[in-house]
């Protein structure tokens, strides 16, 4: 097995989509079989794609929401890194990465719940979604991403 320390981090963008009430969108991943975990939209940045373009693409793919119904408010100052647990290294992303290096965007949702479409892209990534208080985000995510969620929440809290 490859030494995880020699593997790079996967470039990624995450999106904190907040509604007018300051609640945040979370989705339950279709492939989540080991608990009741929810996450904010996120995904890889394609070769040559900038962070903002990747964020809008990922948001649409995972939620159906477009720039028509959201406004960019902020971006994290720094990339946030997380490492995969040892049992997942080699199983995700064809074994090419040890974790992710993420830029996060804060977007204000101006649409209605009817504008959310989890089937906007095939295959869908989420099987369910809901609006939650930002304070519960670290409690909803898989344990190895909690530190990242706390950092995102701390940086964006004043804008929610």
N, C-alpha and C positions, 0 to 999 in steps of 0.2 A: 504494500500500500504506500502511496505517496505521502511524504511528510507534510501535514497540513500547513506547517509554517512556511513551506516553499510555494504554496499556492497563492495566487493573487485574490484580491477582493473584487466581486462583481460590481460594476458601476450601476447604480440604481437611483430612482427617484421615488419619493413618497409624497402623498398628498393628504393634507389635513383639510377636509372639506367641511366648513362650518356654516350652519344655517343662521338665519337672522336672530334666533334665540340663543346663539352661542353654543348650540349642541353640535357634535361632530359625527360624521358618517362613519360607520363601521360595517364591514361585511363579514359573513361567515364563509370561509373558503369551502368549496365543494370537496376538495381532497383532504379536509381536516377530519381525521378519524380518531384522534387521541385526545379528546377533550372539547370543552365548550369555549373555544378560542375565537376571537373576532379581531379583525385588523382593519386599518385604514388602507385605501388603495395604494399600491406600489408596484414597481416593475423595473425591468432592466432598461438601461439607456442604450439604444442602438448605436452602432459605429457611425460616427460623424453627426450624431444627433445632439442638440444642446439640451440642457436640463429642463428648460421651460417647455420646449416642444415635446420632450419625452413625457413631462408631467401631464400636458393636455392630452396626449395620445393615450397614456395609461388611464387617466381619468375616464375618458370616453369608452375605452375598451372594457373597463371593469364596472362602470356605473351607468353608461349611456349619457352622462352629463357632458355638455359641450360648453364652449366659451360664451354661448348665448345665455347660459344660466349660471355663470360663475365669473368671479373677478379675482385676479391674482392680487393678494395683499402683501405677501412677504416670502422670503426664502431664507433658509437657515444660513448663518454666517459661515459655517464650516461643514464639511462632510462628517457624517456620523458613521462609525464602523461597528459592525457586530460580527462575531464568529459563530459559525454553526456548532452545535454540539457534536462531539466525536462520532456519535452513531448516525449522523446525517451527512457527514463529509464523505464524498464519493457517491452519494445517492442522488443529490440534487444537482441541477445544472451540469449533468454529465460528468460530475467529479472534477470540474475545472476550477472551482473556487472554494475558498475556505470560509467565506461569508460575504457580506455586502458592505460597500461604501455608499452611503446614501446622502443625497441632497433632499431636503424636504421643502415643499411649497405649502403655503397657507392660502386657501381660496375661500371666498365668501359665496355661498350658494344663494341665488336669487330666484330660483325656480320653485316649482311645487313638487311634492312627492311623486306625482305622475310623470315627472321628467326623468326619474330614475328608472333605468331599464337594465337589469342585470344580464339580459340576453342580447345586448347590443353587439357583442362580439362572440364568435364561436371559436373555441369552447368558452363558456362562461366560467368565471373564476369564483364567483360568490353564489351561494344558494339562498341566502337571506341577507337582509340589511336592516339597520335601525339607526336612529339618532340617539346619541348618548351624551351625558355630561362629560366634559373633557377630563374631569378629575378621576373618572373610572377607567380611562384608557389603559394605564399600566396594569390594571387588574384583568383586562380582557385579552391581552396579547400573550402569545407563547412566552414562556419564561426567558428565553435567550434574547428576546427583543425588548424587554422591559426597560433597560437602561436607555435605549434609543428613544422609546416613547416618552420617558420622563424628561429627556433633554429637549425633545420637540415641544412638549407641553410647556416646559419652562420658558423656552424662547418665544413661543407664540401666545402665551397666556394673556398678555396685556392687549392683544389685538382681537381676542375672541369676543 
